[in-house]
Structures are given as structure tokens and as C-alpha cells.
Amino acid sequence: MRTLYVGMDIHKNFIQAAAMDQAGNIITEQQFKSDAKEIKRFVKSLKTQKVQAAIEATCTWYHVYETLDALGVETTLVNMRRTKTIAESKIKTDKLDAKTIAQCLRTGFIATAYIPPKTIMEQRNILRHRMSLRKEITRYKNKIHAILLRNGIQHSDYSDLFGVGGMKFLRCLTLPDSEQYSLTSYLNIIETLIHEKTQTAEKIETLCKHNHQAIAAHQHPWNQLLQCNDYPDRDRRDTSISPSKEALQLCRARATNHPIRKSCLPWTNPERMQSESQMDLRPVRPYTYPTLSEQLDNQTVLSRGEQERTE
């Protein structure tokens, strides 16, 4: 059965494709729109049962991959930075890149990128959405802090300026017209973003119910301990848990029977015993420790506490 190797140089509005046979001869070169209809037309025009394709890992690769996969085309995602023939090429044109990708695919000299399953892609997208909401909330909070600084307003009485009491304080401020309008607008935006972030977190929790890796990472004893410690993100800090003896007891209760960490814990290994007062339970550097809803993006059971111990 004849096999054709197809290299695709993907752009925003079009795709430059080159098809090559097993001997390295160019069968066809075409440029077409990057939509499903044109991709299907191109694949059918090859008139062969076995097609292998390689596509660039650009921001528009996923819909191209889905279309090719639905057509039964074995598709490889190319890591362009690690494919030196393309990355270090002095002459770069769309046609040349497409032919080079096809040639690398034919000879096996191609650096591939990981293509996660569709479920993982969906989980990553919702996680990225939540991260973007959190970044936007932080950005608008900084804008409000700037307004207060410009007007010489102190808020030392509020440990959390954007808590219930702090929001009432901000709503009651009297500022010049332009500053007052900006402050009110920013507060409304923050409240909307927080609402959207809460709904997104609930959706993520629903997606995580059957993800064993996320559940294992969330229940890891060191992760439970580190979430009890003081860290800068006050919006997610559980102030009901003291980071001292209560946190240590929690970690002891959960970690003593843990098969991986048992030999590494100071209170289960006599050679590593030390007094509680000498134990530094704080993280090495400021870090926002992920909740269950934030741990799907990195599919690993290894917690942040283990990573810091290995560094």
C-alpha cells in the first residue's frame, strides 16, 4: 500500500501543504483555506488509503488535527523549536517549510509534541479560563490600589481590602468625579469576575470528581499541610486552620500511613527526628498552592512539597 507523507505549514487563514511519496518525490503542493471543508477536499484529492501528516504546533493546530483525525489520517504534531532543520533554516518560505516537514516525517527526523486526549484538552481549557479570570481580578485590584495611592487614602484597618468590610469601605469613598467613576467601574468589574471565577471553579470541581490523579494530588499529606500555611493569596487562605500545631497534626494523621512519604517524614524516621519548634513549615518561596480544581493542568501526583524537596 502506497503511503504519502504530508507536511502542513499552518497559518491563520490558510494552509500550505506538500505531499511526498516514499521515495521523496513531491506528489502535489497546494495552498488552501484552513477550514474543515478545504482540508477534507485536499485529503480526498490525494487518492490514497494511507496518509501520514505532520502539522506545526501553532495556535490554530487543534481544529486541523481534529479534522485530519476524523478522516483517518495519522497526524503528528511538530515541535518546531526542536526540529532543527526547520528552526535553523536561513531561507524560510511557506512552500519550503511544508516540504521540509514532509521530508522530516518521511525520514523520521522530526521532533514531536505531545497531543493530549480530548478530555484533557477540555480540562486544560477550563483551567486556563479560570487562571485568566484570576489574573484579571488581580489587575483590576491593582488599579484600585493605584487610585487610593493617588488620593492619599490609607486602609490599614482592613487586612483584606477586598473582603466584605473592605468593599463597603471602598463603596463609601468620596473622590473626584473621574476617580469616583473609575473606582465604581473597577469594583463592579471585580464583583462580576469573582462571580464568574466561582462558577468556573464549581465546574472544574465537577470535572475532577472522576480524575484519580487530581484527587490523589489534592489528598497528598504534604499538600494538605502546605495549604494550612500562610501564603500571600489571601483570597484562598483558610484562616480557620492554624499553621502551627493543628497543621502538624493534620500532616501527621494523613502522612504516617502514606507509602511514598512515610520514610521521608521526620516523625516516622528516627534518623530524621527533630523537635517541632525547629521544623520550618513555611514554603521556601512564596507560592500559591493549587486546589483540586487547579491540578488537572499538570497530570502528575507529585505535589509542590515534593518538588521543593528535590530542588
C-alpha positions as CSV (number, residue, x, y, z in Angstrom):
1,M,0.0,0.0,0.0
2,R,1.4,3.4,-1.0
3,T,2.0,5.8,1.8
4,L,2.0,9.6,1.3
5,Y,3.7,11.9,3.7
6,V,2.1,15.3,4.0
7,G,3.7,18.4,5.6
8,M,1.5,21.3,6.5
9,D,2.6,24.8,7.3
10,I,-0.4,26.2,9.1
11,H,-1.3,29.9,9.1
12,K,-4.2,31.9,10.5
13,N,-6.3,31.9,7.2
14,F,-4.6,29.3,5.0
15,I,-2.5,26.1,5.0
16,Q,0.4,25.4,2.7
17,A,0.7,21.6,2.2
18,A,3.1,19.4,0.4
19,A,2.6,15.7,-0.2
20,M,5.6,13.4,-0.7
21,D,5.8,9.7,-1.6
22,Q,8.1,7.0,0.0
23,A,10.9,7.8,-2.5
24,G,10.9,11.5,-1.6
25,N,9.2,12.7,-4.7
26,I,6.8,15.7,-4.4
27,I,3.4,14.5,-5.5
28,T,1.5,17.8,-5.0
29,E,1.8,21.2,-3.4
30,Q,-1.3,23.1,-2.6
31,Q,-2.4,26.2,-0.6
32,F,-6.0,26.2,0.7
33,K,-8.1,27.8,3.4
34,S,-7.7,26.5,6.9
35,D,-11.3,25.2,7.3
36,A,-12.6,21.7,7.6
37,K,-14.2,21.7,4.1
38,E,-10.9,22.5,2.3
39,I,-8.9,20.1,4.4
40,K,-11.2,17.3,3.5
41,R,-11.0,18.2,-0.2
42,F,-7.2,18.2,-0.1
43,V,-7.0,14.7,1.6
44,K,-9.5,13.2,-0.8
45,S,-7.5,14.6,-3.8
46,L,-4.5,12.5,-2.7
47,K,-6.4,9.4,-3.7
48,T,-4.6,7.0,-1.4
49,Q,-5.7,5.0,1.6
50,K,-2.7,5.6,3.8
51,V,-1.7,9.2,4.6
52,Q,0.6,10.4,7.3
53,A,0.6,14.1,8.1
54,A,2.7,16.4,10.2
55,I,1.4,19.8,11.3
56,E,3.1,22.7,13.1
57,A,2.3,23.3,16.7
58,T,0.8,26.8,16.2
59,C,-2.2,28.4,17.9
60,T,-4.6,27.1,15.2
61,W,-3.3,23.5,15.1
62,Y,-6.1,21.8,17.1
63,H,-9.0,22.1,14.7
64,V,-6.7,21.0,11.9
65,Y,-5.7,17.9,13.9
66,E,-9.4,17.1,14.7
67,T,-10.3,17.3,11.1
68,L,-7.4,15.1,9.9
69,D,-8.1,12.6,12.7
70,A,-11.7,12.3,11.8
71,L,-10.6,11.5,8.2
72,G,-8.4,8.6,9.5
73,V,-5.1,10.5,8.8
74,E,-2.3,9.6,11.2
75,T,-1.2,13.0,12.4
76,T,1.9,14.1,14.1
77,L,2.3,17.5,15.9
78,V,5.7,19.0,15.2
79,N,7.8,20.7,17.8
80,M,9.3,23.4,15.6
81,R,12.0,24.6,18.0
82,R,13.4,21.1,18.4
83,T,13.2,20.3,14.7
84,K,16.5,22.0,13.8
85,T,16.1,21.5,10.0
86,I,13.2,24.0,10.2
87,A,14.2,26.2,13.2
88,E,17.7,26.9,11.9
89,S,16.9,27.2,8.3
90,K,18.2,30.5,6.8
91,I,15.7,30.5,4.0
92,K,12.2,30.2,5.2
93,T,9.2,30.2,2.9
94,D,5.8,28.6,3.3
95,K,6.5,26.1,0.5
96,L,9.9,25.2,1.7
97,D,8.7,24.7,5.3
98,A,5.9,22.4,4.1
99,K,8.3,20.3,2.0
100,T,10.8,20.2,4.9
101,I,8.2,19.0,7.3
102,A,7.1,16.3,4.9
103,Q,10.7,15.2,4.3
104,C,11.4,15.0,8.1
105,L,8.2,13.0,8.6
106,R,9.3,10.6,5.8
107,T,12.8,10.0,7.2
108,G,11.8,10.0,10.8
109,F,13.9,13.0,11.8
110,I,11.1,15.0,13.4
111,A,10.6,16.2,16.9
112,T,7.1,15.5,18.0
113,A,5.0,17.4,20.6
114,Y,2.5,15.7,22.9
115,I,-1.1,15.6,21.8
116,P,-3.3,15.1,24.9
117,P,-6.6,13.3,24.7
118,K,-9.7,15.4,24.1
119,T,-10.9,15.2,27.7
120,I,-7.5,16.5,28.9
121,M,-7.8,19.3,26.4
122,E,-11.2,20.3,27.7
123,Q,-9.9,20.3,31.2
124,R,-6.9,22.4,30.3
125,N,-9.1,24.9,28.5
126,I,-11.4,25.4,31.6
127,L,-8.3,25.7,33.8
128,R,-6.7,28.3,31.6
129,H,-10.0,30.2,31.7
130,R,-10.0,30.2,35.5
131,M,-6.4,31.4,35.5
132,S,-7.2,34.2,33.2
133,L,-10.1,35.3,35.4
134,R,-7.8,35.3,38.4
135,K,-5.2,37.4,36.6
136,E,-7.9,39.9,35.5
137,I,-9.1,40.2,39.1
138,T,-5.6,40.9,40.3
139,R,-5.1,43.5,37.5
140,Y,-8.2,45.5,38.5
141,K,-7.4,45.2,42.2
142,N,-4.0,46.9,41.4
143,K,-5.8,49.6,39.6
144,I,-7.9,50.3,42.7
145,H,-4.8,50.4,44.8
146,A,-3.3,52.9,42.4
147,I,-6.4,55.2,42.8
148,L,-6.1,55.0,46.6
149,L,-2.4,55.9,46.4
150,R,-3.1,58.9,44.1
151,N,-5.6,60.2,46.6
152,G,-3.6,59.5,49.7
153,I,-6.2,57.1,51.2
154,Q,-5.0,54.6,53.8
155,H,-6.7,51.3,54.5
156,S,-4.6,49.8,57.3
157,D,-7.7,48.9,59.2
158,Y,-8.6,46.2,56.7
159,S,-6.4,43.2,56.4
160,D,-8.3,42.3,53.2
161,L,-9.3,45.4,51.3
162,F,-11.5,43.3,49.0
163,G,-13.3,41.4,51.7
164,V,-16.8,42.3,52.9
165,G,-15.7,45.1,55.1
166,G,-13.2,46.4,52.6
167,M,-15.6,46.5,49.8
168,K,-18.1,48.5,51.9
169,F,-15.3,50.9,52.7
170,L,-14.4,51.3,49.0
171,R,-18.1,51.9,48.1
172,C,-18.4,54.7,50.6
173,L,-15.4,56.6,49.5
174,T,-15.8,60.2,48.1
175,L,-13.4,61.0,45.3
176,P,-13.1,63.5,42.4
177,D,-15.6,62.7,39.6
178,S,-13.2,60.9,37.3
179,E,-11.6,58.9,40.1
180,Q,-15.0,58.0,41.6
181,Y,-16.3,56.8,38.3
182,S,-13.2,54.7,37.7
183,L,-13.4,53.2,41.2
184,T,-17.0,52.3,40.9
185,S,-16.4,50.7,37.5
186,Y,-13.5,48.7,38.7
187,L,-15.4,47.4,41.7
188,N,-18.3,46.3,39.5
189,I,-15.9,44.5,37.2
190,I,-14.2,42.8,40.1
191,E,-17.5,41.6,41.6
192,T,-18.5,40.2,38.2
193,L,-15.1,38.5,37.7
194,I,-15.3,36.9,41.2
195,H,-18.7,35.6,40.4
196,E,-17.5,34.1,37.1
197,K,-14.4,32.6,38.8
198,T,-16.6,30.9,41.5
199,Q,-18.8,29.4,38.8
200,T,-15.8,28.2,36.9
201,A,-14.3,26.6,40.0
202,E,-17.5,24.7,40.6
203,K,-17.4,23.4,37.0
204,I,-13.8,22.3,37.5
205,E,-14.7,20.5,40.7
206,T,-17.4,18.6,38.8
207,L,-14.8,17.6,36.1
208,C,-12.4,16.5,38.8
209,K,-14.7,14.0,40.5
210,H,-13.5,11.1,38.4
211,N,-9.9,12.2,37.9
212,H,-7.9,9.9,40.1
213,Q,-4.6,11.9,39.6
214,A,-6.2,15.2,40.7
215,I,-7.8,13.5,43.7
216,A,-4.6,11.9,44.8
217,A,-2.6,15.1,44.4
218,H,-5.3,17.0,46.4
219,Q,-5.3,14.4,49.2
220,H,-1.5,14.2,49.4
221,P,-0.4,14.8,53.0
222,W,2.2,17.4,52.2
223,N,-0.3,19.3,50.0
224,Q,-2.7,19.3,52.9
225,L,0.0,20.7,55.2
226,L,1.2,23.4,52.9
227,Q,-2.4,24.6,52.3
228,C,-2.5,25.3,56.1
229,N,0.5,27.6,56.0
230,D,0.5,31.3,55.5
231,Y,0.9,32.4,51.9
232,P,0.2,35.7,50.1
233,D,-3.0,34.9,48.3
234,R,-5.5,35.9,51.0
235,D,-8.5,35.2,48.8
236,R,-7.7,31.4,49.1
237,R,-6.2,31.3,52.6
238,D,-8.1,29.2,55.1
239,T,-7.8,31.3,58.2
240,S,-9.7,28.8,60.3
241,I,-6.7,26.5,60.4
242,S,-3.6,27.5,62.4
243,P,-0.3,26.8,60.6
244,S,1.3,25.5,63.8
245,K,0.3,22.5,65.9
246,E,-3.1,21.9,64.1
247,A,-1.3,21.8,60.7
248,L,1.3,19.5,62.0
249,Q,-1.3,17.1,63.5
250,L,-3.1,17.1,60.2
251,C,0.0,16.2,58.3
252,R,0.9,13.5,60.8
253,A,-2.6,11.9,60.6
254,R,-2.6,11.8,56.8
255,A,1.1,11.1,56.1
256,T,2.0,8.4,58.6
257,N,0.4,5.7,56.5
258,H,1.4,7.1,53.2
259,P,3.6,4.6,51.4
260,I,5.7,7.1,49.5
261,R,6.4,9.8,52.1
262,K,6.4,7.6,55.2
263,S,10.2,7.0,55.2
264,C,10.9,10.7,54.5
265,L,8.9,12.2,57.3
266,P,10.9,13.2,60.4
267,W,8.4,11.8,62.8
268,T,8.4,8.3,61.1
269,N,12.1,8.0,60.6
270,P,14.2,8.1,63.8
271,E,17.3,9.3,61.9
272,R,15.5,12.4,60.9
273,M,13.7,13.2,64.1
274,Q,13.8,16.8,65.2
275,S,11.8,19.0,67.5
276,E,8.6,20.6,66.3
277,S,10.0,24.0,67.1
278,Q,12.9,23.6,64.7
279,M,10.7,22.5,61.8
280,D,10.2,25.1,59.2
281,L,6.7,24.5,57.9
282,R,6.6,27.5,55.6
283,P,7.3,27.2,51.8
284,V,10.8,28.0,50.6
285,R,9.4,30.8,48.4
286,P,6.0,32.5,48.0
287,Y,3.8,30.2,46.0
288,T,0.1,29.8,45.5
289,Y,-0.5,26.2,46.3
290,P,-3.1,24.7,43.9
291,T,-6.5,23.4,44.9
292,L,-8.2,20.3,43.5
293,S,-9.6,22.4,40.7
294,E,-6.2,23.7,39.6
295,Q,-4.2,20.5,39.5
296,L,-5.5,18.9,36.2
297,D,-3.3,21.1,34.0
298,N,-0.2,19.1,35.2
299,Q,-1.1,15.4,35.1
300,T,1.1,14.3,38.0
301,V,0.6,13.0,41.5
302,L,3.8,14.8,42.6
303,S,2.9,17.7,44.9
304,R,4.6,21.0,45.2
305,G,6.1,19.9,48.6
306,E,7.9,17.0,46.9
307,Q,9.2,19.3,44.1
308,E,10.7,21.7,46.5
309,R,12.4,18.9,48.5
310,T,14.1,17.7,45.3
311,E,15.3,21.1,44.1
